[in-house]
C-alpha cells in the first residue's frame, strides 16, 4: 500500500471544509455527493451524521472507483449538525428559519457533531467528533442584523464561529475546527491510517 499513489477526493461542497483541508497541506479534489440529507425517524444525532458521512463517501467512491488509474482512490465524507435539546439544526431553510435557530441557541449551550468517513478499496473508517459550544444571549436586533449579512444561510445551526458570530461565543469545549466543519486532527489521523500523507 505504501507504494500506491493516493488520490484524495473530498465528497463535500462545503467551502469551509475545502479551506480547512488545504490549510493543513492536503492536495485533493472536490466532488460533492449531492445526496438527500434527511434524518430518519428517531435517528440519534451521532448516528445521523455518521450515516450521512458514510453515504457521501460511498456515493463518490462508487462513482469514481470503476474508472482507470483509481486503485489509489481515497474519499473523505463528512457531515456536521448542531444539536440543542436533542433537536438537530441543519442549514436554515430561509431567513425566518435562521432566526428561529439563533433564538434557540441564544443564552445556552449546544453541541456540534461531525461524522467523518474515510473510504478506500483497502480501508474504511468512520468516526464522530463532538464539541460543546456556549453562546451568550443575543437580542432580536443582533439576530436581524446578522441574518442581513447572509452569513447564516449556508451553515448548520445558522451561524459560523469563524465569522461574525464569534463575538457571541465566549467558550467551547473540544475541537474548534469541528465547529467550523471538519475536525482536522481526527481527520489527519484517519487519512494517515488510510495511506494519505499531508
Residue, then its C-alpha position, 0 to 999 in steps of 0.5 A: x500500500x505504501x507504494x500506491x499513489x493516493x488520490x484524495x477526493x473530498x465528497x463535500x461542497x462545503x467551502x469551509x471544509x475545502x479551506x480547512x483541508x488545504x490549510x493543513x497541506x492536503x492536495x485533493x479534489x472536490x466532488x460533492x455527493x449531492x445526496x438527500x440529507x434527511x434524518x430518519x425517524x428517531x435517528x440519534x444525532x451521532x448516528x445521523x451524521x455518521x450515516x450521512x458521512x458514510x453515504x457521501x463517501x460511498x456515493x463518490x467512491x462508487x462513482x469514481x472507483x470503476x474508472x482507470x488509474x483509481x486503485x489509489x482512490x481515497x474519499x473523505x465524507x463528512x457531515x456536521x449538525x448542531x444539536x440543542x435539546x436533542x433537536x438537530x439544526x441543519x442549514x436554515x431553510x430561509x431567513x425566518x428559519x435562521x432566526x428561529x435557530x439563533x433564538x434557540x441557541x441564544x443564552x445556552x449551550x449546544x453541541x456540534x457533531x461531525x461524522x467523518x468517513x474515510x473510504x478506500x478499496x483497502x480501508x474504511x473508517x468512520x468516526x464522530x467528533x463532538x464539541x460543546x459550544x456556549x453562546x451568550x444571549x443575543x437580542x432580536x436586533x443582533x439576530x436581524x442584523x446578522x441574518x442581513x449579512x447572509x452569513x447564516x444561510x449556508x451553515x448548520x445551526x445558522x451561524x459560523x464561529x469563524x465569522x461574525x458570530x464569534x463575538x457571541x461565543x465566549x467558550x467551547x469545549x473540544x475541537x474548534x475546527x469541528x465547529x467550523x466543519x471538519x475536525x482536522x486532527x481526527x481527520x489527519x489521523x484517519x487519512x494517515x491510517x488510510x495511506x494519505x500523507x499531508 
